[in-house]
Amino acid sequence: TKKEQADMGKLKKSVRGLVVVHPMTALGREMGLQEMTGFSKTAF
C-alpha cells in the first residue's frame, strides 16, 4: 500500500544501510521468506 511504501521510505532513511528483502525477489525466495522483512548491518 502507499502507506507501507511511505513507511519503508522513512525506515530506509532512518536506518542507513538497511537492506529490505522482499519475498518476491530471487533473494527472498532463496531465503524461503513468507513475508516482507529486512535487515541492517547496524542495530535498529
Summary of the structure (lengths in Angstrom):
residues: 44
radius of gyration: 11.0
end to end distance: 23.3
largest distance: 27.3
contacts: 81
relative contact order: 0.21
helix: 41%
strand: 18%
